[in-house]
Amino acid sequence: MSSLYRSAISARIAKLPQLPPSDEDDDDEQSELADEIGELSTGMGPPPLPRPSTSTRKPKPPNPHFEPLSSASYFSQALQVSLPTRALDVRVYYTPPKYDGGGVIVLHHGAGYAGTSFACLAKEISEVMRDNVGVLAFDARRHGKTTSSQSDEDLSINVLVEDFCSLLQTIYPDVAAAPTLMLVGHSMGGSVCVRACSILQQQKYNIAGVAVLDVVEGTAVEALPHMHAILNSRPEGFDSVEEAIEWHVNTGLIHNPTSARVSIPSIVVPADSPLTPSTRANSGFKYKWRTPLRSTAPYWDSWFPSLSSLFLGLRSARLLVLAGAERLDTTLMVGQMQGKFWLEVMASSGVGHLVHEDDPTKLAEILADFWKRNERVVVRGNVIKRVGEV
């Protein structure tokens, strides 16, 4: 690990909430730092709070301050879209544009999350864009409320890209009548959007731009070997949905309690739910993870390699939004100096890896500006560029 990279990680660690000391604090500084790198670079979880042993754990009553909120006031429609060729029934959250012909911003969540992760952002986009642009979010396979009639275990990048393209082709089957699309992906979802862009363009869909939220190939790939240590500190389950929400807020994984109250109910399920693979006993917890992150480990190596070069090679406008500037890898640093993409760093907003949940207002403004800079006026199939464009 380079001294520059280590210094950057140390700077990030200094910003994290302090944890109670433990007897193991002085054990192995190198191992501890490696674990922190994994968290900071991939967003699989925050510094864990100490867990009570399962033998002494007592059920925790729900905290009314973390009562779940419905996504109904954030999207105008919730739909189930059948993809027979993918054996999927996909949950879609949609707010259409006010006028026919308006564009749509398509949002792809990261590993372990769901379309409701974008609820607050979707509402902010609708407000800042005055409903002239629609917003569409969805639950990927083995996430949220999306179900499958066959095994949906495979979360490799090619499968996720094919799912994504199939969903958009099903929703917008007539390419000539399809709206202009802007693809926005968080973490793993960013990698999906980057790879799907060229496929959709080959099929003649009009892609105004691609925005990637807080993922960089270099740091993500370097962090993956440490992820199992991080996941060892995550709770196996919760006594209530409220407790799951509270855990995400108290650990600092989500800084915006309102967003957590909307998004987290989609990522936990009753302990007896058939939606998740069989796991070891959950020690009496009433709720478990919809998508246990450890079960996604076989596919981590497919998500991020070549992401930076693919991103820079896109034939569309490119936006990278980061929680901290130190996350840029060498390829992107060179590309940024060459003006190949627009970079926004939201560190001053006090955000973490879930930038879209932590500060949806600021991110909506950034995405609206990105849209306005790159939108196209389509008349009878002909694209008319705005005055002043090169």
MIKOLZA-950173 format. One record per residue (C-alpha): residue number from 1; chain; x, y, z. Coordinates in pm, 1 decimal. Last residue first. Layout:
! MIKOLZA-950173
@num = NUM; chaine = A; u = X; v = Y; w = Z
...
! end
This chain:
! MIKOLZA-950173
@num = 390; chaine = A; u = -1915.4; v = 2127.1; w = -2947.8
@num = 389; chaine = A; u = -2224.4; v = 2266.7; w = -2779.7
@num = 388; chaine = A; u = -2279.5; v = 2641.0; w = -2797.7
@num = 387; chaine = A; u = -2641.4; v = 2631.7; w = -2908.2
@num = 386; chaine = A; u = -2810.9; v = 2311.6; w = -2794.4
@num = 385; chaine = A; u = -2787.2; v = 2007.7; w = -3015.8
@num = 384; chaine = A; u = -3082.4; v = 1887.9; w = -3218.3
@num = 383; chaine = A; u = -3122.4; v = 1508.7; w = -3221.7
@num = 382; chaine = A; u = -3340.3; v = 1384.9; w = -3503.8
@num = 381; chaine = A; u = -3597.4; v = 1113.5; w = -3435.8
@num = 380; chaine = A; u = -3898.4; v = 1328.0; w = -3515.0
@num = 379; chaine = A; u = -3770.3; v = 1608.6; w = -3288.8
@num = 378; chaine = A; u = -3548.8; v = 1517.5; w = -2993.8
@num = 377; chaine = A; u = -3414.1; v = 1802.0; w = -2777.8
@num = 376; chaine = A; u = -3102.6; v = 1683.0; w = -2600.9
@num = 375; chaine = A; u = -3007.7; v = 1707.4; w = -2234.2
@num = 374; chaine = A; u = -2643.1; v = 1733.5; w = -2137.9
@num = 373; chaine = A; u = -2596.1; v = 2049.4; w = -1934.2
@num = 372; chaine = A; u = -2951.3; v = 2039.1; w = -1801.6
@num = 371; chaine = A; u = -2909.1; v = 1681.6; w = -1683.7
@num = 370; chaine = A; u = -2581.8; v = 1751.7; w = -1502.7
@num = 369; chaine = A; u = -2738.5; v = 2053.4; w = -1332.8
@num = 368; chaine = A; u = -3034.0; v = 1842.1; w = -1221.8
@num = 367; chaine = A; u = -2796.0; v = 1570.8; w = -1100.7
@num = 366; chaine = A; u = -2598.8; v = 1819.7; w = -890.1
@num = 365; chaine = A; u = -2914.1; v = 1978.9; w = -747.3
@num = 364; chaine = A; u = -3055.0; v = 1636.9; w = -662.4
@num = 363; chaine = A; u = -2724.3; v = 1552.2; w = -490.6
@num = 362; chaine = A; u = -2750.8; v = 1857.2; w = -267.9
@num = 361; chaine = A; u = -3108.2; v = 1779.5; w = -164.2
@num = 360; chaine = A; u = -3047.5; v = 1407.0; w = -122.1
@num = 359; chaine = A; u = -2778.5; v = 1462.5; w = 142.6
@num = 358; chaine = A; u = -2725.0; v = 1145.8; w = 347.8
@num = 357; chaine = A; u = -2940.7; v = 913.1; w = 137.7
@num = 356; chaine = A; u = -2787.1; v = 990.5; w = -199.9
@num = 355; chaine = A; u = -2436.0; v = 1008.3; w = -52.1
@num = 354; chaine = A; u = -2459.8; v = 657.4; w = 90.4
@num = 353; chaine = A; u = -2081.4; v = 625.4; w = 130.2
@num = 352; chaine = A; u = -2073.3; v = 901.3; w = 388.4
@num = 351; chaine = A; u = -2192.9; v = 1260.4; w = 387.9
@num = 350; chaine = A; u = -2094.5; v = 1565.2; w = 590.7
@num = 349; chaine = A; u = -2192.4; v = 1810.3; w = 317.5
@num = 348; chaine = A; u = -1835.0; v = 1936.4; w = 285.4
@num = 347; chaine = A; u = -1733.4; v = 1589.2; w = 167.5
@num = 346; chaine = A; u = -1967.1; v = 1609.8; w = -132.3
@num = 345; chaine = A; u = -1704.3; v = 1585.2; w = -406.7
@num = 344; chaine = A; u = -1832.1; v = 1642.0; w = -760.5
@num = 343; chaine = A; u = -1632.5; v = 1536.8; w = -1065.6
@num = 342; chaine = A; u = -1736.8; v = 1597.2; w = -1426.9
@num = 341; chaine = A; u = -1565.9; v = 1371.9; w = -1675.3
@num = 340; chaine = A; u = -1297.1; v = 1361.9; w = -1942.8
@num = 339; chaine = A; u = -1139.2; v = 1694.8; w = -1848.6
@num = 338; chaine = A; u = -782.7; v = 1574.4; w = -1899.9
@num = 337; chaine = A; u = -706.2; v = 1633.9; w = -1532.4
@num = 336; chaine = A; u = -1011.4; v = 1423.8; w = -1449.4
@num = 335; chaine = A; u = -893.9; v = 1140.0; w = -1669.6
@num = 334; chaine = A; u = -552.3; v = 1138.7; w = -1503.7
@num = 333; chaine = A; u = -708.2; v = 1129.5; w = -1156.7
@num = 332; chaine = A; u = -953.6; v = 865.4; w = -1279.9
@num = 331; chaine = A; u = -678.3; v = 628.5; w = -1387.8
@num = 330; chaine = A; u = -476.9; v = 694.3; w = -1071.4
@num = 329; chaine = A; u = -760.4; v = 620.1; w = -828.2
@num = 328; chaine = A; u = -989.7; v = 884.9; w = -682.5
@num = 327; chaine = A; u = -1110.0; v = 806.5; w = -327.1
@num = 326; chaine = A; u = -909.2; v = 1092.1; w = -170.2
@num = 325; chaine = A; u = -1172.0; v = 1342.2; w = -289.9
@num = 324; chaine = A; u = -1430.6; v = 1225.6; w = -35.4
@num = 323; chaine = A; u = -1800.5; v = 1138.2; w = -55.5
@num = 322; chaine = A; u = -1771.5; v = 1104.5; w = -431.5
@num = 321; chaine = A; u = -1992.4; v = 1194.3; w = -727.4
@num = 320; chaine = A; u = -1862.4; v = 1095.8; w = -1071.5
@num = 319; chaine = A; u = -2039.7; v = 1236.8; w = -1376.8
@num = 318; chaine = A; u = -1994.1; v = 1130.8; w = -1739.6
@num = 317; chaine = A; u = -2164.4; v = 1262.4; w = -2055.0
@num = 316; chaine = A; u = -2206.3; v = 995.5; w = -2318.8
@num = 315; chaine = A; u = -1993.4; v = 777.0; w = -2542.9
@num = 314; chaine = A; u = -1839.3; v = 599.8; w = -2244.1
@num = 313; chaine = A; u = -1464.3; v = 538.7; w = -2251.5
@num = 312; chaine = A; u = -1386.4; v = 710.6; w = -1921.5
@num = 311; chaine = A; u = -1635.7; v = 486.8; w = -1741.4
@num = 310; chaine = A; u = -1503.2; v = 173.1; w = -1908.0
@num = 309; chaine = A; u = -1147.6; v = 266.9; w = -1806.7
@num = 308; chaine = A; u = -1249.9; v = 328.6; w = -1444.9
@num = 307; chaine = A; u = -1469.5; v = 18.4; w = -1414.1
@num = 306; chaine = A; u = -1207.4; v = -221.2; w = -1554.3
@num = 305; chaine = A; u = -1244.6; v = -449.3; w = -1249.3
@num = 304; chaine = A; u = -1536.9; v = -345.6; w = -1019.2
@num = 303; chaine = A; u = -1821.5; v = -594.8; w = -1008.0
@num = 302; chaine = A; u = -1673.9; v = -927.2; w = -1116.7
@num = 301; chaine = A; u = -1447.0; v = -984.3; w = -815.2
@num = 300; chaine = A; u = -1738.5; v = -924.3; w = -580.1
@num = 299; chaine = A; u = -1943.8; v = -1208.8; w = -728.1
@num = 298; chaine = A; u = -1852.3; v = -1499.0; w = -498.2
@num = 297; chaine = A; u = -1894.8; v = -1263.5; w = -198.9
@num = 296; chaine = A; u = -2268.0; v = -1200.4; w = -249.9
@num = 295; chaine = A; u = -2367.5; v = -1445.9; w = 25.2
@num = 294; chaine = A; u = -2158.7; v = -1245.6; w = 272.3
@num = 293; chaine = A; u = -2379.8; v = -947.7; w = 199.1
@num = 292; chaine = A; u = -2691.3; v = -1118.7; w = 331.7
@num = 291; chaine = A; u = -2962.9; v = -990.2; w = 95.9
@num = 290; chaine = A; u = -3300.5; v = -962.0; w = 268.4
@num = 289; chaine = A; u = -3116.4; v = -933.7; w = 600.1
@num = 288; chaine = A; u = -3292.4; v = -1089.1; w = 897.3
@num = 287; chaine = A; u = -3585.9; v = -1002.7; w = 1119.9
@num = 286; chaine = A; u = -3734.0; v = -1166.9; w = 1431.9
@num = 285; chaine = A; u = -3396.4; v = -1247.5; w = 1587.0
@num = 284; chaine = A; u = -3390.8; v = -1565.3; w = 1794.6
@num = 283; chaine = A; u = -3030.4; v = -1660.0; w = 1744.4
@num = 282; chaine = A; u = -3047.0; v = -1637.1; w = 1365.5
@num = 281; chaine = A; u = -2983.3; v = -2005.4; w = 1312.8
@num = 280; chaine = A; u = -2744.7; v = -2063.8; w = 1022.9
@num = 279; chaine = A; u = -2856.4; v = -1959.9; w = 679.1
@num = 278; chaine = A; u = -3115.2; v = -2073.3; w = 426.2
@num = 277; chaine = A; u = -3129.4; v = -1841.2; w = 128.7
@num = 276; chaine = A; u = -3354.1; v = -1533.3; w = 148.7
@num = 275; chaine = A; u = -3700.4; v = -1468.6; w = 8.6
@num = 274; chaine = A; u = -3860.4; v = -1761.7; w = 194.0
@num = 273; chaine = A; u = -3923.5; v = -1535.2; w = 495.6
@num = 272; chaine = A; u = -3907.4; v = -1706.8; w = 836.5
@num = 271; chaine = A; u = -3685.6; v = -1439.3; w = 990.7
@num = 270; chaine = A; u = -3915.5; v = -1162.7; w = 871.5
@num = 269; chaine = A; u = -3747.4; v = -945.1; w = 607.1
@num = 268; chaine = A; u = -3484.3; v = -671.1; w = 605.4
@num = 267; chaine = A; u = -3368.1; v = -462.2; w = 309.5
@num = 266; chaine = A; u = -3697.7; v = -295.9; w = 216.2
@num = 265; chaine = A; u = -3764.6; v = -163.6; w = 568.6
@num = 264; chaine = A; u = -3425.7; v = 15.4; w = 548.3
@num = 263; chaine = A; u = -3514.1; v = 270.3; w = 280.4
@num = 262; chaine = A; u = -3795.2; v = 484.4; w = 419.5
@num = 261; chaine = A; u = -3689.6; v = 513.6; w = 785.1
@num = 260; chaine = A; u = -3326.3; v = 540.3; w = 673.3
@num = 259; chaine = A; u = -3410.7; v = 838.9; w = 453.0
@num = 258; chaine = A; u = -3571.3; v = 1018.4; w = 745.9
@num = 257; chaine = A; u = -3280.0; v = 932.9; w = 975.7
@num = 256; chaine = A; u = -3023.4; v = 1099.5; w = 742.8
@num = 255; chaine = A; u = -2670.3; v = 1004.0; w = 845.5
@num = 254; chaine = A; u = -2687.0; v = 651.5; w = 708.2
@num = 253; chaine = A; u = -2392.4; v = 422.5; w = 785.0
@num = 252; chaine = A; u = -2326.4; v = 634.9; w = 1090.8
@num = 251; chaine = A; u = -2342.9; v = 343.1; w = 1335.0
@num = 250; chaine = A; u = -2638.2; v = 502.0; w = 1513.9
@num = 249; chaine = A; u = -2833.5; v = 559.4; w = 1191.9
@num = 248; chaine = A; u = -2795.8; v = 211.3; w = 1044.9
@num = 247; chaine = A; u = -2858.8; v = 49.7; w = 1383.7
@num = 246; chaine = A; u = -3171.1; v = 260.5; w = 1441.4
@num = 245; chaine = A; u = -3322.1; v = 149.7; w = 1112.0
@num = 244; chaine = A; u = -3259.6; v = -216.8; w = 1192.6
@num = 243; chaine = A; u = -3401.0; v = -163.7; w = 1542.6
@num = 242; chaine = A; u = -3715.1; v = -10.2; w = 1398.3
@num = 241; chaine = A; u = -3756.4; v = -309.4; w = 1167.2
@num = 240; chaine = A; u = -3773.0; v = -522.7; w = 1478.7
@num = 239; chaine = A; u = -3571.9; v = -771.8; w = 1685.9
@num = 238; chaine = A; u = -3280.2; v = -753.8; w = 1445.9
@num = 237; chaine = A; u = -3054.4; v = -990.5; w = 1256.6
@num = 236; chaine = A; u = -2705.4; v = -1132.3; w = 1217.7
@num = 235; chaine = A; u = -2558.6; v = -800.8; w = 1326.7
@num = 234; chaine = A; u = -2253.8; v = -685.5; w = 1129.4
@num = 233; chaine = A; u = -1912.7; v = -738.6; w = 1286.1
@num = 232; chaine = A; u = -1815.3; v = -1045.7; w = 1085.9
@num = 231; chaine = A; u = -1906.2; v = -848.9; w = 773.2
@num = 230; chaine = A; u = -1603.6; v = -625.6; w = 816.9
@num = 229; chaine = A; u = -1362.8; v = -915.5; w = 851.4
@num = 228; chaine = A; u = -1518.9; v = -1072.4; w = 542.1
@num = 227; chaine = A; u = -1457.9; v = -750.0; w = 350.2
@num = 226; chaine = A; u = -1081.4; v = -739.5; w = 384.3
@num = 225; chaine = A; u = -995.1; v = -901.4; w = 50.4
@num = 224; chaine = A; u = -1235.2; v = -657.3; w = -124.0
@num = 223; chaine = A; u = -1052.3; v = -337.5; w = -24.8
@num = 222; chaine = A; u = -796.5; v = -321.1; w = -305.7
@num = 221; chaine = A; u = -1069.2; v = -376.5; w = -565.7
@num = 220; chaine = A; u = -1284.2; v = -97.2; w = -422.8
@num = 219; chaine = A; u = -993.3; v = 146.9; w = -386.5
@num = 218; chaine = A; u = -884.8; v = 110.5; w = -748.2
@num = 217; chaine = A; u = -1227.9; v = 82.9; w = -910.7
@num = 216; chaine = A; u = -1382.5; v = 392.7; w = -760.9
@num = 215; chaine = A; u = -1733.7; v = 397.7; w = -615.7
@num = 214; chaine = A; u = -1917.2; v = 688.7; w = -463.2
@num = 213; chaine = A; u = -2209.6; v = 751.3; w = -699.0
@num = 212; chaine = A; u = -2163.7; v = 701.2; w = -1073.2
@num = 211; chaine = A; u = -2359.5; v = 926.2; w = -1309.9
@num = 210; chaine = A; u = -2414.0; v = 829.0; w = -1673.0
@num = 209; chaine = A; u = -2537.1; v = 1071.4; w = -1936.6
@num = 208; chaine = A; u = -2801.5; v = 1170.6; w = -2189.3
@num = 207; chaine = A; u = -2861.1; v = 812.8; w = -2304.3
@num = 206; chaine = A; u = -3086.0; v = 795.8; w = -2612.6
@num = 205; chaine = A; u = -3181.7; v = 433.8; w = -2675.2
@num = 204; chaine = A; u = -3066.1; v = 313.8; w = -3016.4
@num = 203; chaine = A; u = -3009.8; v = -56.3; w = -2931.4
@num = 202; chaine = A; u = -2638.3; v = 10.0; w = -2954.3
@num = 201; chaine = A; u = -2695.1; v = 290.9; w = -2705.0
@num = 200; chaine = A; u = -2856.2; v = 48.6; w = -2461.7
@num = 199; chaine = A; u = -2555.9; v = -181.8; w = -2482.3
@num = 198; chaine = A; u = -2313.3; v = 111.2; w = -2448.1
@num = 197; chaine = A; u = -2482.5; v = 230.8; w = -2127.9
@num = 196; chaine = A; u = -2523.6; v = -110.0; w = -1963.2
@num = 195; chaine = A; u = -2157.7; v = -137.0; w = -1858.2
@num = 194; chaine = A; u = -2150.6; v = 201.4; w = -1687.9
@num = 193; chaine = A; u = -2493.6; v = 147.5; w = -1531.8
@num = 192; chaine = A; u = -2394.2; v = -188.2; w = -1381.7
@num = 191; chaine = A; u = -2071.6; v = -47.2; w = -1236.1
@num = 190; chaine = A; u = -2268.3; v = 234.9; w = -1077.6
@num = 189; chaine = A; u = -2510.8; v = -17.0; w = -931.0
@num = 188; chaine = A; u = -2222.4; v = -181.5; w = -742.3
@num = 187; chaine = A; u = -2154.4; v = 158.0; w = -578.0
@num = 186; chaine = A; u = -2458.3; v = 377.2; w = -653.4
@num = 185; chaine = A; u = -2583.4; v = 401.3; w = -1009.8
@num = 184; chaine = A; u = -2739.5; v = 683.0; w = -1210.9
@num = 183; chaine = A; u = -2839.7; v = 634.8; w = -1574.4
@num = 182; chaine = A; u = -2990.7; v = 930.6; w = -1760.9
@num = 181; chaine = A; u = -3256.6; v = 837.8; w = -2013.2
@num = 180; chaine = A; u = -3413.6; v = 1028.9; w = -2301.8
@num = 179; chaine = A; u = -3767.4; v = 902.9; w = -2330.8
@num = 178; chaine = A; u = -3865.8; v = 602.6; w = -2542.0
@num = 177; chaine = A; u = -4085.9; v = 664.7; w = -2845.2
@num = 176; chaine = A; u = -3831.2; v = 559.1; w = -3106.3
@num = 175; chaine = A; u = -3707.1; v = 277.5; w = -2882.1
@num = 174; chaine = A; u = -4052.5; v = 123.6; w = -2857.0
@num = 173; chaine = A; u = -4022.0; v = -138.9; w = -2582.5
@num = 172; chaine = A; u = -3978.0; v = 119.1; w = -2302.3
@num = 171; chaine = A; u = -4071.9; v = -66.2; w = -1981.4
@num = 170; chaine = A; u = -3964.0; v = -402.8; w = -2120.0
@num = 169; chaine = A; u = -3644.4; v = -269.5; w = -2279.2
@num = 168; chaine = A; u = -3563.4; v = -87.0; w = -1954.6
@num = 167; chaine = A; u = -3604.3; v = -406.6; w = -1751.4
@num = 166; chaine = A; u = -3410.2; v = -616.9; w = -2001.4
@num = 165; chaine = A; u = -3119.0; v = -371.9; w = -1988.2
@num = 164; chaine = A; u = -3103.7; v = -390.4; w = -1610.6
@num = 163; chaine = A; u = -3136.8; v = -768.8; w = -1595.2
@num = 162; chaine = A; u = -2863.1; v = -809.8; w = -1858.1
@num = 161; chaine = A; u = -2636.0; v = -578.2; w = -1659.2
@num = 160; chaine = A; u = -2701.7; v = -772.2; w = -1338.4
@num = 159; chaine = A; u = -2625.9; v = -1103.5; w = -1509.9
@num = 158; chaine = A; u = -2302.9; v = -965.6; w = -1657.3
@num = 157; chaine = A; u = -2193.3; v = -827.4; w = -1319.5
@num = 156; chaine = A; u = -2230.6; v = -1151.4; w = -1129.8
@num = 155; chaine = A; u = -2522.8; v = -1162.2; w = -887.8
@num = 154; chaine = A; u = -2617.7; v = -1526.5; w = -947.7
@num = 153; chaine = A; u = -2840.9; v = -1646.3; w = -662.7
@num = 152; chaine = A; u = -3167.2; v = -1586.7; w = -847.8
@num = 151; chaine = A; u = -3276.0; v = -1950.0; w = -868.0
@num = 150; chaine = A; u = -3599.6; v = -1969.7; w = -1060.2
@num = 149; chaine = A; u = -3945.1; v = -1811.0; w = -1032.6
@num = 148; chaine = A; u = -3783.2; v = -1489.3; w = -910.2
@num = 147; chaine = A; u = -3885.7; v = -1209.1; w = -676.4
@num = 146; chaine = A; u = -3812.2; v = -836.5; w = -652.8
@num = 145; chaine = A; u = -3933.1; v = -691.3; w = -324.7
@num = 144; chaine = A; u = -3595.5; v = -576.4; w = -194.7
@num = 143; chaine = A; u = -3295.5; v = -753.3; w = -339.5
@num = 142; chaine = A; u = -3234.4; v = -1101.1; w = -482.6
@num = 141; chaine = A; u = -3255.6; v = -953.5; w = -833.5
@num = 140; chaine = A; u = -3234.2; v = -574.5; w = -839.1
@num = 139; chaine = A; u = -3499.7; v = -357.9; w = -674.6
@num = 138; chaine = A; u = -3609.6; v = -58.6; w = -881.6
@num = 137; chaine = A; u = -3582.1; v = 316.8; w = -926.1
@num = 136; chaine = A; u = -3739.0; v = 540.7; w = -1191.3
@num = 135; chaine = A; u = -3751.2; v = 921.0; w = -1183.4
@num = 134; chaine = A; u = -3927.6; v = 1146.1; w = -1431.6
@num = 133; chaine = A; u = -3806.4; v = 1480.3; w = -1564.0
@num = 132; chaine = A; u = -4030.8; v = 1785.0; w = -1605.1
@num = 131; chaine = A; u = -4161.9; v = 1723.1; w = -1253.4
@num = 130; chaine = A; u = -4047.2; v = 2068.3; w = -1141.5
@num = 129; chaine = A; u = -3682.5; v = 1963.9; w = -1189.3
@num = 128; chaine = A; u = -3591.2; v = 2073.4; w = -835.2
@num = 127; chaine = A; u = -3907.2; v = 1918.7; w = -693.0
@num = 126; chaine = A; u = -3898.3; v = 1592.2; w = -884.4
@num = 125; chaine = A; u = -3527.8; v = 1556.4; w = -809.2
@num = 124; chaine = A; u = -3592.0; v = 1610.7; w = -436.2
@num = 123; chaine = A; u = -3861.6; v = 1343.6; w = -432.5
@num = 122; chaine = A; u = -3636.6; v = 1096.7; w = -610.9
@num = 121; chaine = A; u = -3348.5; v = 1172.5; w = -371.8
@num = 120; chaine = A; u = -3567.7; v = 1098.6; w = -69.8
@num = 119; chaine = A; u = -3675.5; v = 765.4; w = -216.7
@num = 118; chaine = A; u = -3336.8; v = 659.3; w = -358.4
@num = 117; chaine = A; u = -3267.9; v = 385.8; w = -100.3
@num = 116; chaine = A; u = -3623.8; v = 277.1; w = -175.7
@num = 115; chaine = A; u = -3485.5; v = 102.9; w = -483.7
@num = 114; chaine = A; u = -3308.2; v = -149.4; w = -263.0
@num = 113; chaine = A; u = -2987.2; v = -206.4; w = -65.8
@num = 112; chaine = A; u = -2762.6; v = -508.3; w = -15.1
@num = 111; chaine = A; u = -2532.9; v = -430.1; w = -304.8
@num = 110; chaine = A; u = -2582.2; v = -82.8; w = -451.9
@num = 109; chaine = A; u = -2891.4; v = 79.1; w = -600.0
@num = 108; chaine = A; u = -2966.7; v = 154.3; w = -966.7
@num = 107; chaine = A; u = -3150.2; v = 481.3; w = -1047.0
@num = 106; chaine = A; u = -3298.8; v = 573.1; w = -1386.5
@num = 105; chaine = A; u = -3351.1; v = 945.7; w = -1454.2
@num = 104; chaine = A; u = -3632.5; v = 988.3; w = -1706.2
@num = 103; chaine = A; u = -3676.0; v = 1243.9; w = -1983.9
@num = 102; chaine = A; u = -3994.7; v = 1422.1; w = -2078.8
@num = 101; chaine = A; u = -4154.8; v = 1326.2; w = -2409.2
@num = 100; chaine = A; u = -4506.2; v = 1339.6; w = -2272.5
@num = 99; chaine = A; u = -4524.0; v = 1600.9; w = -1997.7
@num = 98; chaine = A; u = -4521.2; v = 1574.3; w = -1618.5
@num = 97; chaine = A; u = -4243.7; v = 1318.7; w = -1613.0
@num = 96; chaine = A; u = -4330.8; v = 984.1; w = -1453.0
@num = 95; chaine = A; u = -4261.2; v = 905.7; w = -1085.2
@num = 94; chaine = A; u = -4170.2; v = 540.1; w = -1062.4
@num = 93; chaine = A; u = -4075.6; v = 272.5; w = -810.9
@num = 92; chaine = A; u = -4025.2; v = -68.1; w = -970.3
@num = 91; chaine = A; u = -4040.3; v = -412.4; w = -807.1
@num = 90; chaine = A; u = -3918.8; v = -670.1; w = -1056.8
@num = 89; chaine = A; u = -4082.6; v = -1007.4; w = -1120.3
@num = 88; chaine = A; u = -3794.9; v = -1209.0; w = -1257.4
@num = 87; chaine = A; u = -3756.8; v = -1525.8; w = -1463.5
@num = 86; chaine = A; u = -3508.1; v = -1334.3; w = -1683.6
@num = 85; chaine = A; u = -3684.9; v = -1413.0; w = -2012.6
@num = 84; chaine = A; u = -4018.8; v = -1365.1; w = -1837.9
@num = 83; chaine = A; u = -3936.5; v = -1013.4; w = -1711.2
@num = 82; chaine = A; u = -4251.0; v = -913.1; w = -1522.0
@num = 81; chaine = A; u = -4270.8; v = -558.4; w = -1391.2
@num = 80; chaine = A; u = -4429.6; v = -510.1; w = -1048.3
@num = 79; chaine = A; u = -4518.4; v = -146.7; w = -994.6
@num = 78; chaine = A; u = -4506.6; v = 121.2; w = -724.0
@num = 77; chaine = A; u = -4625.7; v = 460.8; w = -845.9
@num = 76; chaine = A; u = -4609.9; v = 829.2; w = -746.4
@num = 75; chaine = A; u = -4277.2; v = 800.8; w = -567.8
@num = 74; chaine = A; u = -4176.6; v = 977.3; w = -245.0
@num = 73; chaine = A; u = -4511.9; v = 991.3; w = -62.7
@num = 72; chaine = A; u = -4574.8; v = 622.4; w = -122.2
@num = 71; chaine = A; u = -4231.7; v = 521.7; w = 11.4
@num = 70; chaine = A; u = -4390.2; v = 448.0; w = 347.8
@num = 69; chaine = A; u = -4204.5; v = 545.2; w = 665.2
@num = 68; chaine = A; u = -4073.8; v = 299.0; w = 922.4
@num = 67; chaine = A; u = -4075.2; v = 398.4; w = 1293.0
@num = 66; chaine = A; u = -3731.5; v = 503.5; w = 1410.4
@num = 65; chaine = A; u = -3837.0; v = 747.4; w = 1684.5
@num = 64; chaine = A; u = -4084.0; v = 481.7; w = 1801.0
@num = 63; chaine = A; u = -3794.2; v = 263.6; w = 1927.2
@num = 62; chaine = A; u = -3903.6; v = -99.6; w = 1900.5
@num = 61; chaine = A; u = -3840.8; v = -313.6; w = 2212.8
@num = 60; chaine = A; u = -3502.7; v = -492.0; w = 2229.1
@num = 59; chaine = A; u = -3496.1; v = -866.0; w = 2279.2
@num = 58; chaine = A; u = -3233.2; v = -965.6; w = 2537.3
@num = 57; chaine = A; u = -2888.7; v = -1080.5; w = 2433.2
@num = 56; chaine = A; u = -2697.0; v = -1277.9; w = 2696.2
@num = 55; chaine = A; u = -2626.6; v = -1598.8; w = 2502.1
@num = 54; chaine = A; u = -2612.3; v = -1418.0; w = 2167.4
@num = 53; chaine = A; u = -2320.5; v = -1210.3; w = 2289.6
@num = 52; chaine = A; u = -2381.6; v = -837.4; w = 2275.3
@num = 51; chaine = A; u = -2242.0; v = -671.1; w = 1965.1
@num = 50; chaine = A; u = -1991.2; v = -386.4; w = 1987.5
@num = 49; chaine = A; u = -2067.2; v = -109.9; w = 1736.5
@num = 48; chaine = A; u = -1926.6; v = -171.9; w = 1392.3
@num = 47; chaine = A; u = -1725.9; v = 84.3; w = 1198.2
@num = 46; chaine = A; u = -1959.0; v = 141.6; w = 902.2
@num = 45; chaine = A; u = -2070.5; v = -117.4; w = 649.0
@num = 44; chaine = A; u = -2041.4; v = -259.5; w = 298.5
@num = 43; chaine = A; u = -1951.5; v = 88.5; w = 173.1
@num = 42; chaine = A; u = -1681.3; v = -32.9; w = -58.8
@num = 41; chaine = A; u = -1382.7; v = 189.7; w = 2.5
@num = 40; chaine = A; u = -1435.1; v = 306.6; w = 355.9
@num = 39; chaine = A; u = -1534.2; v = -31.6; w = 489.7
@num = 38; chaine = A; u = -1247.5; v = -224.8; w = 334.3
@num = 37; chaine = A; u = -996.3; v = 37.3; w = 435.4
@num = 36; chaine = A; u = -1116.7; v = 12.2; w = 796.2
@num = 35; chaine = A; u = -1042.3; v = -360.3; w = 796.4
@num = 34; chaine = A; u = -694.3; v = -299.2; w = 662.3
@num = 33; chaine = A; u = -634.8; v = -42.9; w = 935.9
@num = 32; chaine = A; u = -728.5; v = -295.2; w = 1203.2
@num = 31; chaine = A; u = -500.7; v = -559.1; w = 1054.0
@num = 30; chaine = A; u = -204.5; v = -319.9; w = 1046.0
@num = 29; chaine = A; u = -265.6; v = -199.2; w = 1399.0
@num = 28; chaine = A; u = -263.0; v = -550.2; w = 1542.5
@num = 27; chaine = A; u = -358.7; v = -602.8; w = 1903.6
@num = 26; chaine = A; u = -379.6; v = -268.0; w = 2083.0
@num = 25; chaine = A; u = -756.5; v = -220.5; w = 2060.5
@num = 24; chaine = A; u = -830.6; v = -580.4; w = 2154.0
@num = 23; chaine = A; u = -950.5; v = -515.6; w = 2508.1
@num = 22; chaine = A; u = -1208.7; v = -274.2; w = 2376.4
@num = 21; chaine = A; u = -1243.7; v = 102.6; w = 2364.4
@num = 20; chaine = A; u = -1588.4; v = 252.6; w = 2290.8
@num = 19; chaine = A; u = -1612.9; v = 378.1; w = 1932.8
@num = 18; chaine = A; u = -1536.8; v = 721.5; w = 1790.6
@num = 17; chaine = A; u = -1742.7; v = 839.4; w = 1496.4
@num = 16; chaine = A; u = -1547.5; v = 853.0; w = 1169.3
@num = 15; chaine = A; u = -1363.5; v = 1163.0; w = 1049.3
@num = 14; chaine = A; u = -1020.6; v = 1041.8; w = 1162.1
@num = 13; chaine = A; u = -1072.0; v = 723.0; w = 963.3
@num = 12; chaine = A; u = -1098.9; v = 923.2; w = 642.0
@num = 11; chaine = A; u = -768.8; v = 1097.0; w = 706.7
@num = 10; chaine = A; u = -608.4; v = 760.9; w = 781.8
@num = 9; chaine = A; u = -734.9; v = 632.5; w = 447.2
@num = 8; chaine = A; u = -572.9; v = 924.5; w = 266.8
@num = 7; chaine = A; u = -247.8; v = 876.0; w = 453.6
@num = 6; chaine = A; u = -245.2; v = 506.3; w = 360.5
@num = 5; chaine = A; u = -304.3; v = 593.4; w = -5.1
@num = 4; chaine = A; u = -16.0; v = 841.4; w = -3.5
@num = 3; chaine = A; u = 209.9; v = 596.5; w = 180.1
@num = 2; chaine = A; u = 142.4; v = 340.2; w = -92.7
@num = 1; chaine = A; u = 0.0; v = 0.0; w = 0.0
! end
